[in-house]
């Protein structure tokens, strides 16, 4: 039977963000924006949703005088992503 897909991760942009963060220790906002092609406003909203769910942490600071936002995936985010992939595999009949 099909498993329910996590609606928070079933968004193309949020799934892309999580995929990027899985492959790095941390990523700056600018790097994620460049990799996803998202607008700064949309990316900010989606990161906030992932942060509220406890899937990512967001650290705001400065590099010199320039604002710098750094994102990291959490253990809960890794678990949610793995569960999402496992659920998605129930929709794909690979032999």
WOWOJO-V859105 format. One record per backbone hydrogen bond with DSSP energy under -1.0 kcal/mol. NH is the residue of the N-H (numbers start at 0). CO is the residue of the C=O. Records with the same first field share a line. If there is no record, write none. Layout:
# WOWOJO-V859105
NH=CO / CO
This chain:
# WOWOJO-V859105
9=5
14=10
15=11
16=12
17=13
18=14
19=15
20=16
21=17
22=19
26=70
28=68
31=27
32=28
33=29
34=30
35=31
36=32
42=38
43=39
44=40
45=41
46=42
47=43
48=44
49=45
50=46
51=47
52=48
53=50
54=49
56=71
58=69
60=67
62=65
65=62
67=60
69=58
70=26
71=56
73=54
77=73
78=74
79=75
80=76
81=77
82=78
83=79
84=80
85=81
86=82
87=83
88=84
90=87
93=91
